[in-house]
């Protein structure tokens, strides 16, 4: 991995993805190379590797053992909130949402993102890092990976203003249909804390989402970090077959997806909604 990849956020992101690739190829308890060996392997600086490792340790994917090294953490227990065959929309969250672009570039997908988007690692993606704000206050950091072939001419203005999925539909003729999303607790790193204006190691929610179009083709892979002190998830569970007849399909905001996204498309498969707290 070349150290001249543009942008410090992107360098850390690519280092994180490379270490994730190592983790996903191993079993819980297996060792991974030392920070020094990773610097040589990835061609990046020690601070960049350490920042990526710190993030993965905080996320519970790696374990540091003093004097022994770093090891793949035990597997997490997964609990589904609702059956996958229930399609529920979610109401819109409060506040006025806006975006501030941090990085915007085109580069090769790489092994991990390419696998998620079902494309060659050598094919191009558009990588976007943006800060999401509510009423002017920072709320989340988003890392978007979009198939470049689907969005020729995608502009920075589209990523900062309006609804991204509306731009994809109207400008690029990409009709998103379904999103599969995982949510888990984590804490923020020093760099993330500066952007979100919270103390280092503050609690946060990590969203990982894969969005597909009406033909089932993956369009984008996104992982987002939301402030834990301002964002909460409320579950709406359907407990019987009568739920389908009760008309529980609504348009609006999905956790990790700012208000407006999917507002004009088909409902996504989920039963959770995001809700901005008044502050705690």
VOGU-3710 file (C-alpha; in Angstrom, 3 decimals, decimal comma):
1> xxxxxxxxxx> 0,000/0,000/0,000  1,613/3,275/-1,086  2,121/5,983/1,509  1,218/8,680/-1,049  -2,497/7,860/-0,993  -4,069/11,331/-0,669  -5,382/12,520/2,695  -4,700/11,547/6,280  -8,265/10,306/6,833  -7,970/8,030/3,799
11> xxxxxxxxxx> -4,526/6,705/4,840  -5,901/5,708/8,219  -8,980/4,231/6,550  -6,920/2,114/4,147  -4,650/0,939/6,979  -7,735/-0,007/8,996  -9,175/-1,962/6,044  -5,861/-3,795/5,518  -5,701/-4,851/9,177  -9,391/-5,854/9,031
21> xxxxxxxxxx> -8,497/-8,062/6,069  -5,884/-9,784/8,249  -8,374/-10,183/11,100  -11,066/-11,642/8,850  -8,610/-14,205/7,437  -7,772/-15,498/10,931  -9,608/-17,155/13,811  -10,218/-15,730/17,303  -7,025/-15,956/19,348  -4,710/-15,918/16,315
31> xxxxxxxxxx> -1,849/-13,423/16,368  -1,457/-10,612/13,829  1,858/-8,966/12,847  3,418/-6,330/15,100  2,958/-2,613/14,444  6,495/-2,429/13,023  5,846/-5,353/10,670  2,538/-3,784/9,585  4,303/-0,501/8,773  6,612/-2,385/6,412
41> xxxxxxxxxx> 3,806/-4,509/4,979  1,446/-1,589/4,335  4,031/1,082/3,525  2,654/3,621/5,998  3,959/5,390/9,067  3,886/4,045/12,633  1,340/6,675/13,836  -1,018/5,727/10,992  -0,807/2,023/11,841  -1,166/2,726/15,565
51> xxxxxxxxxx> -4,281/4,852/14,978  -5,844/2,039/12,929  -4,923/-0,554/15,565  -6,275/1,652/18,383  -9,605/1,943/16,551  -9,863/-1,833/16,077  -8,934/-2,503/19,706  -11,576/0,002/20,851  -14,112/-1,692/18,554  -13,394/-5,036/20,197
61> xxxxxxxxxx> -11,900/-6,679/17,101  -8,311/-6,889/18,380  -6,817/-7,595/21,802  -3,438/-6,268/22,955  -1,539/-8,436/25,457  1,448/-6,766/27,099  4,674/-8,531/26,181  2,937/-10,973/23,840  1,501/-8,971/20,944  -1,864/-8,466/19,275
71> xxxxxxxxxx> -4,504/-11,126/18,759  -7,867/-11,487/17,018  -10,571/-10,874/19,625  -13,255/-13,464/20,471  -16,271/-13,465/18,159  -19,184/-11,217/19,075  -22,662/-12,549/19,763  -25,136/-11,442/17,072  -28,792/-10,872/17,946  -31,322/-10,138/15,192
81> xxxxxxxxxx> -34,025/-7,689/16,240  -36,645/-8,881/13,778  -37,246/-11,480/11,106  -35,618/-10,580/7,776  -38,910/-10,937/5,895  -40,523/-7,931/7,612  -40,045/-4,695/5,714  -40,574/-1,730/8,016  -39,892/1,931/7,402  -38,921/4,381/10,102
91> xxxxxxxxxx> -39,971/7,943/11,046  -37,719/10,896/10,434  -35,310/12,098/13,114  -35,433/15,622/14,455  -33,217/18,522/13,465  -31,802/20,054/10,297  -29,140/17,746/8,806  -26,194/18,966/6,720  -22,802/17,637/5,583  -19,208/18,843/5,530
101> xxxxxxxxxx> -16,913/17,059/3,099  -13,642/15,817/4,632  -12,221/13,804/1,719  -13,401/12,967/-1,792  -11,307/10,880/-4,192  -11,326/7,951/-6,625  -9,151/4,918/-5,966  -9,049/1,141/-6,347  -11,520/-0,784/-4,210  -8,976/-3,102/-2,609
111> xxxxxxxxxx> -9,682/-6,621/-1,379  -12,072/-5,976/1,504  -14,282/-3,277/-0,050  -14,194/-5,082/-3,392  -15,487/-8,232/-1,733  -18,340/-6,350/-0,063  -19,332/-4,605/-3,314  -18,825/-7,805/-5,351  -16,320/-6,156/-7,682  -12,670/-6,620/-8,599
121> xxxxxxxxxx> -10,168/-5,140/-6,102  -8,621/-3,302/-9,066  -11,875/-1,570/-10,053  -12,391/2,043/-9,008  -14,594/3,291/-6,212  -15,432/6,800/-5,086  -14,281/7,208/-1,489  -15,977/9,918/0,565  -15,440/10,966/4,174  -17,978/13,480/5,427
131> xxxxxxxxxx> -19,002/14,985/8,726  -22,751/14,959/9,365  -24,190/17,822/11,398  -27,570/18,398/13,059  -28,553/22,046/13,605  -24,881/22,874/13,038  -23,553/20,471/15,701  -21,356/17,508/14,596  -23,257/14,229/14,910  -21,512/11,560/12,839
141> xxxxxxxxxx> -18,549/10,704/10,617  -19,392/8,765/7,466  -17,039/6,764/5,246  -18,721/5,982/1,905  -17,415/3,604/-0,779  -19,458/3,855/-4,005  -18,928/1,999/-7,291  -17,266/4,640/-9,496  -18,780/3,211/-12,691  -22,280/3,966/-11,371
151> xxxxxxxxxx> -21,651/7,638/-10,580  -19,608/9,275/-13,375  -19,273/12,966/-12,658  -20,393/12,675/-9,028  -19,702/16,099/-7,534  -18,762/17,400/-4,118  -21,925/19,521/-4,147  -24,098/16,385/-4,415  -22,370/14,993/-1,344  -22,827/18,149/0,718
161> xxxxxxxxxx> -26,310/19,259/-0,299  -29,629/17,429/-0,383  -30,356/13,725/-0,314  -27,555/11,522/-1,694  -29,931/8,749/-2,791  -32,116/11,293/-4,533  -29,045/12,506/-6,449  -28,172/8,899/-7,309  -31,688/8,348/-8,676  -32,221/11,623/-10,534
171> xxxxxxxxxx> -28,681/12,320/-11,787  -27,099/8,883/-12,101  -30,207/6,687/-12,607  -29,248/4,452/-9,665  -32,344/3,311/-7,758  -31,450/2,080/-4,269  -33,845/-0,496/-2,866  -32,510/-2,337/0,182  -29,924/-1,823/2,925  -28,515/-4,453/5,255
181> xxxxxxxxxx> -27,053/-2,762/8,317  -25,259/-3,799/11,509  -25,021/-1,607/14,621  -22,672/-1,992/17,579  -21,261/0,130/20,415  -17,733/1,518/20,311  -15,696/4,529/21,456  -14,147/7,395/19,490  -10,445/7,767/18,750  -8,552/11,016/19,304
191> xxxxxxxxxx> -8,965/12,064/15,655  -12,679/11,219/15,653  -13,156/13,039/18,965  -11,744/16,245/17,460  -14,185/16,103/14,548  -17,185/15,241/16,732  -16,196/17,729/19,470  -16,339/15,144/22,260  -13,681/13,767/24,655  -11,456/10,946/23,435
201> xxxxxxxxxx> -12,891/7,448/24,150  -16,431/8,831/24,385  -19,127/6,215/23,639  -20,373/5,978/20,069  -22,486/3,805/17,780  -20,831/2,139/14,790  -23,076/1,530/11,757  -21,980/-0,696/8,882  -24,295/-0,719/5,871  -24,381/-2,344/2,431
211> xxxxxxxxxx> -26,907/-0,758/0,030  -28,200/-2,522/-3,089  -30,212/-1,339/-6,083  -33,478/-2,738/-7,439  -31,538/-5,447/-9,291  -29,760/-6,641/-6,139  -26,417/-5,133/-7,180  -24,365/-3,601/-4,337  -24,139/0,174/-4,825  -22,289/1,401/-1,746
221> xxxxxxxxxx> -20,608/0,193/1,406  -20,695/2,643/4,311  -19,497/2,648/7,873  -20,484/5,543/10,106  -19,686/6,618/13,646  -22,481/8,370/15,580  -22,088/10,212/18,881  -23,313/8,056/21,735  -24,334/11,039/23,881  -26,697/12,427/21,251
231> xxxxxxxxxx> -28,001/9,444/19,322  -30,122/6,511/20,445  -31,906/3,603/18,808  -35,527/2,707/19,526  -36,697/-0,716/18,361  -40,112/-1,305/16,855  -40,790/-5,056/16,916  -43,576/-6,896/15,053  -44,650/-9,787/17,275  -47,135/-11,550/15,047
241> xxxxxxxxxx> -48,472/-12,011/11,503  -50,984/-9,190/12,069  -48,092/-6,713/11,839  -47,910/-7,062/8,061  -51,571/-6,144/7,762  -51,265/-3,233/10,166  -49,478/-1,074/7,595  -46,158/-0,642/9,419  -44,319/0,538/6,297  -43,282/4,188/6,497
251> xxxxxxxxxx> -40,839/6,464/4,732  -38,173/8,375/6,634  -34,942/8,113/8,535  -33,086/4,857/9,168  -30,314/4,606/11,806  -27,069/5,646/10,187  -28,920/7,106/7,192  -29,554/10,855/7,555  -33,150/12,066/7,064  -34,291/12,145/3,464
261> xxxxxxxxxx> -32,276/9,130/2,290  -34,629/6,465/0,915  -37,429/9,038/1,348  -38,616/8,529/-2,235  -37,687/4,872/-2,747  -38,821/1,499/-1,552  -38,736/0,686/2,170  -35,639/-0,950/3,602  -35,598/-4,098/5,651  -35,283/-3,050/9,280
271> xxxxxxxxxx> -37,219/-2,382/12,433  -35,067/0,211/14,133  -35,174/3,963/14,029  -32,717/6,668/14,966  -33,737/9,340/17,415  -31,743/12,424/18,285  -31,797/13,075/21,991  -32,082/16,588/23,328  -28,607/16,169/24,819  -27,300/14,279/27,818
//
